[in-house]
Amino acid sequence: MPRVLSETDVADFRERLCEAAEKLFAERGPDAVTMRQLASELGVSPMTPYRYFADKEDILAAVRTNGFNRFAQALEDAYASGASPKGKSTAVGEAYLNFAFEHPQTYKLMFDLNQPHETDYPDLMAAADRAHTTQTAYVKALVAAGVLAGDPEEIGRMFWAAAHGAVTLELSGKLPPGAARKLNQQMGHALARGLRPGAE
């Protein structure tokens, strides 16, 4: 008879399983990873993961949720550290790039992968929305301060597309190491010039 697991036991094993899954997903791609491989990675029976997750998609959603929450926390901390709207913008931009390059596999799982039924995972949706909220918050501050003019949501997407594009090009080897930071800065300045009040 299996022993009764405490909430701490469950949380600890889920965390270990997610760490192993993140590594395997990153190395082989989610489609190539099986529940049996995940169990083997942790030295447990093939059925053990099913005590904690419904299936591999459930594990992948948990891994991505964790990634989005860590990413969101980094952006929130950066936003809080800025003393002015421009300072907040710079800090959030740096935090974005730092996270992407310090956790490249997590970043790829978060943004370069779609799950068939993401809406079935409310925690994942909430974590992604949390990250998006901070990515837009610094733009709202810039618009409120009169530094930029326009819809903060649309402007936020422009800056996000620029940052993500630069990061992805470097992570895929299309840009040399360190080039994404310079490119993102140049694109950010160009966008900002076009979005100043009165700019045409």
Buried (B, 14 or more C-beta within 10 A) or exposed (E): EEEEEEEEEEEEBBEBBBBBBBBBBBEEEBEEBEBEBBBBBBEBEEEBBEEBBEEBBBBBBBBBBBBBBBBBBBBBEBBEBBEEBBBBBBBBBBBBBEBBBEBBBBBBBBBEEEBEEBEEBEBBBEBBEBBBBBBBBBBBBBBEEEBBEBEBEEBBBBBBEBBBBBBBBBBEEEBEEEEBBEBBBEBBEEBBEEBEEEEE
